[in-house]
Amino acid sequence: MIDARRVQITTQPAEEPITLDEAKEQLHILHDDEDGFIHSLMIAARIHCEQVARRSFVTRTYTAMLDCWPYMTRFEVPYPPLLGVTSIKYTDNAGNQATYAASNYLVDTHSQPGRIVIKASASYPSVTLQEVNAVEIAYTAGYGESLHVPATYKAAVKLMLAHLYENREAVTVAQGISVMTTPLGLDTLLLTDRGGW
């Protein structure tokens, strides 16, 4: 499996899993005075929920970096669902970058998380790779448009949004005791399938 710590988002989602109208309905807000603030909380809520669920709700592109070729010929890609692999590139110890031909591998988008499978007839290039970040995998993941995001994850984002809106400080105080809790049911919604692992 690719180490999730070596993966970066290269293209952010074009939209959020819930609309501004859905967010305001959740918050019981009719005015437009806080639209910008609410939108920023929508992003924060989505990011938090995606990190807990270890999934990509709305489609975006990622770049994963590896120091060497994976030992296994079948390896999983973080933050499912995987939609496709754009390219696999490698850099030799002279700094020259080349593309590993797509004909050498299959992309398994059915599995959760998705996998890259090196064909039995293929092999890795016999070049000496540079010592760090030698292999670069660009891929796309997510459920597509917000319309296709499962209702469970939309509900979790709404719960987190409402929590952030109602609790604007890092710590809330009740009867002299400092407390900070996430909304009831949030973990239940998000931990049903943590990205397949």
N, C-alpha and C positions, 0 to 999 in steps of 0.2 A: 504494500500500500504506500502511496505517496504521503509523505509527512505533511499534514495540513499546515504546519508552521512555515513550510516552504512555498506556500501558495499565496498569490496576491491577486486581488481583483484588478483587472486591466480596463474593463468598461463597466461602469456602474449601471444598475437597473434604470430603465427609461421611465419607470413608474413604480408606484408603491402597491402592495397587495390589497390595500383598501383605498377608496377615494376620499377626498376631503369631505364630501357630503356624508359618506358612511362614518367618518371619524366624528363629525359634528353631531350626527344622530346618536352615536354612542355616548357623547359627552352632554347631550341635551342642550346644544347651543344653537341659537337661531341667528345671531348677529355675525358679521364678517370682521369684527375688530381684531380678532386673534388668529386669523387664518394663517398668517406666516408662522406664528408660534406653534400652532397646531400641526402644521406641515412638518416643522422641524422635529416635533415629538413623534410624528408618524414614522419618520426615518429612524429615529433612535429606538422606537419600539420594535420596528422590523429588524434592525440589526441585532438587538438583544435576543429576540425570538429565534432568529436564524442561527445565532451562535449556540443557543441552548439546544435547538433541534438538530444542529449540524447539517442544515439543508439550505438550499438556495430557493427562496420563494418565487421571486420574479427573475427572469432570465438576465444573466450578465456573463461576461467573459473573464476567464482566469488565466494566469500563467503560473505553472508549477516549475520549480527549479530543482534539479537533482545534481549531485556531484559526480555520479557515474550512472551507467545503464542499470536498470533494475535487475536484481539477481533472478527473480522469477519472470517467466515469459507471460504471465497473466497478473496484472496489478490493478488495484482499485484506485479510483479518482475521487478525491474528497468533494464534499458539498453537493450531493445529488439533488435532483435527478440530472444525470449526464445527458446532454442533448447531442453532442458531437465533439470531435477533436479537429481543430483547425490545422494544427501542424505539430510535428515533433522535430526539433532542431538540435544539433550537437556542435560543440566547439572543440577543436583539437588544441594541443598544447602550444601551437603557433598562433592561436587566436583566430583561426579560420573557421567560419560557421557554415554548416551544410544542413540540408533538410533530409531527414530520414523518410524514405518514400512511403506514402500511404498504402501502397500495395503490399508492404511488409507486415501490416497489422490489421486487425479487425477492431471495431469499436462496439462494445456491448452496452447498449443503452437500456436494455431490458432489466439487467441486474440492478440492485440497490445496495451499495453505490455501484455506479457504472464501472466498466473495466476496459482496459486496453489489453488486447491479446496478440502477442507476436506469433505470426504464422509459423507452423512447423518447418515450412520450406525457407524461412527467412532467418537471418542472423544479424547481430549488431555489427556495425562497421568496425573493422580491425585497425582503428587509429588510436593513438594515445590521446586521451581527453585531457583538457586543462583540469587543474586540481579542484576547482570549486565551480559550481553553477555551470557544469558542462552540458547538461541536457535540459532543454527547455520545451515544455509541453503546453501548448495553448489550446484551451477548450472552452466550451459553452455549457452552462448548466442553468437549471431553473424549470419552472412549470410553464413557461411561456408568458403570456399576458396575465394581468391580475385576475382576469375572468376565470382562469384555469387553476388558480391557487386553491388547494383544498380548504374547505370551510373551517376545518379544525385550526389551521394556521392563521386564517383570517381572524377567527375568534380570539386566538391568543394575542395577536397584534392589537386588537381592540381592547382587550383586558389590560395589556401593558400600557397602551396609550392612555387609558383612563387613569391608571395608577400614576403615571408620570404627570398628568395634568393636575390631578388632585393633590399630589405631594411634590411641591416644587423645591423642597429642600432635600438634602441627602439624608437627613434624619428627621423624623417626626416625633413629637413629644406627647405622650399620653400619661396623665397622672404622675408627672415627674420622672417617668421612665422613658429613656430614649429607645424608640423602636423603629424598624423599617422593614416592612414585609412586602413581598410581591403579591399580586392579586390571587385570591383563592381560585384554584383550578388551573392556573397558568402552567405549572409544571406538568399537570396531568395531560394537558393538551399537547405540550411540546415533547414530552418524553415517550410518547407512544412508539416512535421509531426514530431514533437519533441518527439519522443519515445512514442507517443500515449497519451501524456498529455500536 
